[in-house]
Amino acid sequence: MHDRDINAALNLKAYYYKGNKN
């Protein structure tokens, strides 16, 4: 995995988590 892929996955998880929290 490339750093870009890892960052993208982390950003997606963070966005998804924040979306579910509200």
Kinemage of the C-alpha trace (Angstrom):
@kinemage 1
@onewidth
@group {chain A} dominant
@subgroup {mainchain}
@vectorlist {calphas} color= white
{ca met a 1} P 0.000 0.000 0.000
{ca his a 2} L 1.140 3.504 -0.763
{ca asp a 3} L 1.027 6.358 1.735
{ca arg a 4} L -1.617 8.038 -0.425
{ca asp a 5} L -3.862 4.993 -0.171
{ca ile a 6} L -3.394 4.828 3.597
{ca asn a 7} L -4.161 8.523 4.012
{ca ala a 8} L -7.229 8.218 1.808
{ca ala a 9} L -8.503 5.271 3.848
{ca leu a 10} L -7.919 7.109 7.124
{ca asn a 11} L -9.696 10.207 5.828
{ca leu a 12} L -12.638 8.103 4.669
{ca lys a 13} L -12.875 6.338 8.026
{ca ala a 14} L -12.689 9.634 9.915
{ca tyr a 15} L -15.366 11.189 7.696
{ca tyr a 16} L -17.592 8.125 8.009
{ca tyr a 17} L -17.129 7.988 11.773
{ca lys a 18} L -17.947 11.681 12.194
{ca gly a 19} L -20.987 11.274 9.957
{ca asn a 20} L -22.292 8.372 12.021
{ca lys a 21} L -21.595 10.099 15.330
{ca asn a 22} L -24.059 12.909 14.625
